[in-house]
């Protein structure tokens, strides 16, 4: 039979050369044993680990790097403790990041080295290094229909989800589920689907979250831990969206019963306390918040919520010393959470990785550029690059400074307990006048922090222009919406406080008093809402009259 297609001929020759090279390179015993272990690793990790231990670590660099990848993966699969990155660094140093066109076999080995390094750093709780390694691995896999490519997406999604970076988390988890379905990997598909439900829940897409967790709960093909966990997630939806606290308590009790161990149900007990708190059964709420703190599996987000609510409950009962103790713990937990998340550091890793890929593409084309460019063009390009780099660094410093200020402001706002600030002044007894003054001072501080946060936005610039212009000023297209949206985002905690103080207040009334806090004249506020100045005054007085305390006056 004759082959007439030249591309087919080249492909056959290429594969033949690869096969010969592979067989030639694997003539020694160590190579054949490592190849056998690599195959066995996917079906019987324990047996593969025993076989790997019997051959010892090779000394030849290529075999040593291959051995390092296999040893790391077998330790990871067999749940052995990983205490150092020294072994896997041998592999990533040897393979590097060969993004350029090389053999499929070599790219796969390099990808597995970086994937394994990501697993190591995940075990060592170094999410930043893990993300960097996983991103490198993802670019190196020669094919997306490789199980480890899907695992890389899954692990990236897991880290982003844990750090509340919901957009990249959802993107990676959806891609991982798609590849898991293509590979018929039901176990991975179930794992990723559960976490996509968490993405929807954290993103307040309660309808989608309800659908996912309801399907998991009723699907017997899911492992019991997923179906049990779905009960807790559905209870969260009942508490935070449906306000169906009776149903929530039934789901929580079902979850705790299914777990069978109260010491591993810290999050459930905290949620149960939230439900009792919402229906004003404060003694039960205090009990379950305290019980949640005594469990073994409680994580820092739950501890922070517990400390916040216990502060308010202690104040309500007149235990001021205990309230100060809980409030101090709340602030410590908030600081720890801010240090843990460090979202901007991860975004910098992603940016650096993209720049590395872009730099590699330019490097691969360097020869073509050198052959087709002249000295003057190169000189001019170099000048432009230098100027662009200087400008870029200058702009980056400005952005970093601005973002640092925003993070500082947000941290200060978050460190002030919402529940403390919502404590109604009129509920305090006469001998608590000092506490009332402290709370009002805290609220003044919050208003100023929100104002400073707003002044960093584009909406603030629009509002300043509006304040400075004459009476004929007209907002350009969407300018008013941008300004109002930035105002809502900056004062979102304040709006929640107002609603707690005056539940029947509407958005226009709340926006009016916030604009008064920004020192806008009644005439300007009237122009924004297309109402009369008298209507502006009426909005303010209606809120002040319906307020249970005098904190509304702080906006004037």
N, C-alpha and C positions, 0 to 999 in steps of 0.2 A: 504494500500500500504506500502510495506517495503522498507526502504532505506538501501542499502548494502554498499554504499561508506562511509567509515569512515570519510573522509575529509568533505563530505557533512553534515554528522551528526554533526561534531564539528562546522561547519559554522552555521548551523541552531540553535544549542544551544547557540553559541556566540551571534548571532543577537537577540535571544530571551532574553538573559540576558541584552543586551544593551537596548532593548525596555522596559523591566521591570524597569531597573534602570532609564531610562529617564522619564517614566511615574511616578515613585515614586518621583523623584527629582522635578517634575513639579506639585506636588499636590497643592502647594500654589498658590494663585491668581497672585502674582507678576511674577512668572515664566511663567505662561500661557500667561499673558499680553505681556511679553517681547518676547515670541515665536511668538505671533500674530504680534507684531510690526516688528519683523525680516522678516516675510513673506511679510507684507504689504509694507515694505521699498522699495522693488524692483519694485513695480507697482505704488505706490502712496506715494512718499516721504513726501509730504505736510501733508497728512492725518496721516501718521505714526508719523510725528513730533508732531502733535497736540495730538495724543494719548499718546505719550511718556511724554509730558509735564504734562499730567493729572495724572500720577501715581507718580511722584516725584522720587528722587534718592534713591534706596534701601541702606540698611546698611550692609547686609550680604556680605562678601567679594566676593563670586562667582557671586552674582547678581549685585553687584556694578561694577565689571569688565565688565560683559556682558552689563550693562547699559551704561558704558563709551564708549564701541565700537559702540553701536547703536546711541548714542547721537552724537558722532564724525562723523559717516557716514551720519547721517541725516543733520547735519550742513553743511557738505561738499556737499551733493547732493542738498540741498536747497540754496546753495550759500550764507550761512551766514558767516560773518567774523570770522576767527579763530585767536585769539590773544595770545593763550597760549597752551602749551603742557601738562599742569598739569592734565587735565582730562584723556587723553589717557594713560599717564604714569601709572595711577591706574591700567589699564588693562594689559599693558605689564609687569608691576612688578608682577602682580598676575599670569599671564600665563607663563612668562619666555620664554625660547626657548627649549621646550621639543623635541629635535630631535630624542631621543630614541623612541623605540616602545611603544606607548600609544594608547588610544582609538582614533578612527577616528574623533569622535565628539570633543574631547578635542584638537586635533591637528588643526582642522578647526577653533575653537574659538581662539587659539593662533595665527594662521596665520592671521585671520581677525584683531586681536589686532595690530599686527606689520604692516599690510597693512595700517590700519587706522592711525598709528603713522607716516608712510611714507607720507600719504596725508597731515597730519598736518604740518610736516616739509616742504613739498613742498609749502604749503600756506604761511609758515613763511619765505620762500626763503632760507632755510638751506638745500642745495642740499646734503651736505655730510652726515648729519644725516638721510635725506630721503633715500639715497641710502642704507645706513646701515640697515634701517628698512625694506625696500623692499627686500633686499637680505635675511634677516631672514625669512620674510613672504614666499618667494618663496620656501624655503626649507621645510616649515612646512605644506603647503597645502597637504592634503592626496590624491589629484587627480589633474591631469593637466586639466581635462575637467570640471573645475570650472570657472565661469566667472571672479571671482576676481583673479584667477591665471593669466588669460590672461591680466587683467587690471594691475596687478603688472608688467608683462613683458612690457606692453605698457608704463607705467609710467617710468620704468627704461630706456627704449629706448629713451623716450622724454628728460630725463635729460642728458643722454650721448650725444644725438644729439645736444642739446643746448650748450654743452661744447666741441663740435667738436671731441668727442671720437667716431669716425665713426665705428670702428670694433665692439665694444660691442653694440653700438646703433643699427646697422643693424642686429646683431644677435638676440637681444631682440625683435626688431620690427617684424622681420620675424616670430619668434616663436609666437608672439602675434597675427599676422594675421592668421597663421595656426590654432590656437585655436579658433579665432573669427569665421573662416569659419566652423570649426567643430561644433561650438555652434550656427551657423546661425545668428550671430550678425553682420548684415550688417553695422550698424553705426560704430562699432569699426573697422571693416575691412576697411572701407573708410578712417577713421581717420589715421590708421596705414599706409595704402598704400600711402597716400599723403606724410607722413614723410619718407617713404622709397624712394620716389622720391627726397626728399631733401637730403637724405644720398647719393644717386647716384650723385646728382648735386655737393655737397660739395666735393665728392671724385673724381670729374672731369670725371665721367663716363657719358659723355653727351649723348651718344646713349641710355643708359638705362633710364636716366632721361627724355629724350625727349619722349620715348615710354610711360612711366608712366603718364606724365602730358598731353600728347596728348589724351590718353585713358580717363583720368579724365575729360578733357575739353569736350569731345564728348559724355560722358556717362551721360544721364539725371537723372540717379538714384542717382548721387552724389549731395550733398547739394550745393546750389549756391555759398557759400563762398569757397568751394574747387574748383569749376570750374572757379570762378573768380581768385582765387589765382594761378591756373595753368597758366593763361595768363602771370602773372608776372614772374613765374619761367621759362616759355618758352622764355620770353624776355631776361632773363639772359643768356640762352643758345645761343641766337642769338648774344648777345654782346660779350660774353667771349669765345665762340667756333667758331660759324659760321662767325663772323665778318659781319653779315648782319644787319647793323645799321638801315636801312630804315624799315625793317620788325620788328625790335626790337621796334622802336618808335611807330609803329602802334599797336603792342601788348600792350605796356605801356599805350597808350592813351585809348585803349579798357578797360584795367584794371581800370584806374582811372574813366572812365565813368561808369563802372559797380559798382564801390564802391560808386559813387555818392557824395563823400565828400573829397575834396582835402586835408582837414586837417588830414585825416587818411591814406595818401598815401606818407609818407616820404620816404620809401624805393623805391617806384616807381619813385619819382622825382629824387632821387639820381642816380638811374639806367639810367634815361633819360639824366641826366647830363653826366654820363659816356659815353653814346653813342655820344653826341655832342662833348665831349672832344676827343673821338677817331677820329672823322672826322674833328677835328681842328676848330670847331665852338666855340671858347673859350668864347665869350660873352654869348651865350646861356648856355654853361656849367656853367659859373659863376652864372647866374641867377637861374638855377634849383638847384644847390648845395645850394644856399642861401635859396631858397624856401623850400627845404627839411628840412633845419635846423629849419624852422619856423613851421613845422607841429607838431601835438600832439603826434603821435605814434612812433616817430623816436627812435630807440634803439642805444646803444652805438657803435656797429660795424659800423652802417651807419654814425654816427657822426664822428667816427674816419676817415673813408674814405673821408667824406666831408671836414674835416679839412686838411687832407693831400693834396687833390686836390686844395682846395682854397689857400693853401700856395703857390703852384706852380703858380697858375693863378695870384696871387697878385704879385709875383716876376716878372712874365712875363710882367705885366703892369707897373712895376716900383714902386709899392706900398710896399716898403721894411718894413715900420713900421707895416703895416697890415699883411704882410707875417710873421713877427716875432710873432705877436699875434696869428695867426692861427697855426703856428708851435708849440707854447707853448701848445695850446689846444690839438693838435695831440699827443704830448708826454704824456699829462695827460690822454687822452683816452687810449693810449697804456698801460700805467701803470694800469689803471682800468681793462682793458681786461685781462691782465696777472694775476691780483689778483682774478678776477672772475673765470677764467678757472681752475687754480690750479689742473691740470690734475693728477699730481703725488699724491696729497692728496687723490683723489678718488681711484687711484690704490692701495694706502696703505689700504684704507677701504676694498677693494675687497680682498686683501691679508689677512688682519686680519680676515675677515669673513671665508675664506677658512681654515685658521689655527684654528678658533673656531670649524668649522665642524670636522676637522681632530682630534682635541682634544677631541671632544665629542665621536667620534668613539672609540678612545683609552680608554676613560673612561668607555664606555659600555662593553669593553672586559677585564676590569681590573681584574674581578674575575677569569676569565679563566687563565690569566697570573699569578696571585698569586698562583693558585692551581698547575700550571705546572712548576713554576720556583723555583729555589733554591736561597739561600741567596747570593751565590757567583755570580750567573748570574745577580741578581738584582743589586748587587753592581757594577759589571762590566758595566751593562747597564746605571746605574746612572752616572758613570764616563764618559762614551761615550757621554751621553746627555749633561753633563756639558761642556765637551770639544767642542762638536758640537755647543752648544749655544754660547760659548765664541767666537768660530771661526765665527759663523754666524753673531753675533753682530759686530765683527771686519770688516767682509766683507761688511755688510750693511752700516757701517759708511763710508767705502771707496766709496761705490756706491753712497750714499747720497751726499758726498762731491763732487764727480765727476759730478753728475747730477745737483747739485746746481750751479757749475761753468758753466756748459753748459747752464742752464737756464739764468744765469746772462749774459753770452755772447750773447745768442739769443735775450735777452731783449734789450741789448745795440744796437745790429744790427737793431732790429725792430724799435727802437726809433729814428733811423736816417731815415728821409723821403727819400724814393727811388727817388721820383720826384725831390727833392732838389739836390740829388747827380747826377741826370741825366741832370741837367741844363747845357747846353753846354757853356763852358767857352768863346768860340769865339763869342757867341751871346751877351755877356755883353759888354757894352760900355767901353771906356778907363777909364772913371772916376769911374768905378766899380771894379778897380783892387783889392781893399780890399776884396770885396765880392768874387772875383775869388780865392783869397788866402784862404779864409775861406772854400770855397767849396772843394778845393783840399786837405786841411787839414782834412776835414770830410771824404773825400774818402780814404786818407791814414789810417785814423782810422778804416774805414770799412774793408779795406784789412787786417789790422793786427788782427781785431776781427775774420774775416773768417779764417785766418791762425791759430789763437789760437783754434778756434773751430775744425779745421781739426786735429790739433795735439792731440786732445782727442780721435781720432778714431783709429780703428785697421789698417786702410789704412796708417796712418802716420807711424806706426811701420814698416810696410812693406817697405815704401819709405825710411825710415832711414836705414834699412838693405841694401837696394839697393844702397844708396849713399855711404855706408861704404865699400861695397864689391868691389872686383877687377873687371876687365872688363869681366871676365868669368861668372859673376853672372847670374843665370837663375831664372826667376819667377817660383814658384811652381804653380800647377793647380789652376786656378781662382784667384791667388794672384793679378795679374795685374788688373783684373776686379774689385776686392774688393777695391783696392787702388784708381782706377779711379772713382768708384761710390761714395766713401767717399769724394773724392775731389769735385765731382760735387755737392753733397749734402751740403758740407760746403760752397762752393763758389757760390751757386745757385743764390743769389741776384746779385753777381758780373757778372755772365754770362748774366743775364737779362740786366744789365747796358751796357755791351759790345754790346749786340745785338741792344740796343736802339741807341748807339753811331755809331756802324758800322753794319747796318742791314744785309749785305751780308756775314758777318763773319761765319765761320763754326766751328763745335765742336772742331776739331783738333787744329785750330788756337787759340781758346780761352783757351783750355787746355794747350797749349804750353806756353802762357804768364803767366798763373797761376803758372805753374811749375817754370818759371823764377822768379816769385815773391817768391817762396820757396827756391831760391838760388841754383837751380840745374844747373850744368854745361851743356853747349850745347851738349857735348858728351853723357851725361846721358839721356838728353831728346831725343836725336837721337836714343839711344838704346831702349827707351820705345816705340817709334813709328816706329822703324825699318826704319829710314830715315837717311840721311846724316846730318852732322852739318850745312852744307850750307843751307839745306832745313829748318832747325830750324830757322836760322837767317832770311831767306826769309819770313817765316811765321810772325815773329815779325815785320819786316819792312813793310810787306803788310798791317798789321793792323794799324801800326802807320801812314802810308801814307794815308789810307782811313779814319782815325779818323778826326772828325770835330774840335777836341780840342786836347790839349796835355796831357789828363789824361792817355792815354795808356803808356806814359813814366813812370808813377808811378810804373809799374810792373817790370821795369828793375832793 
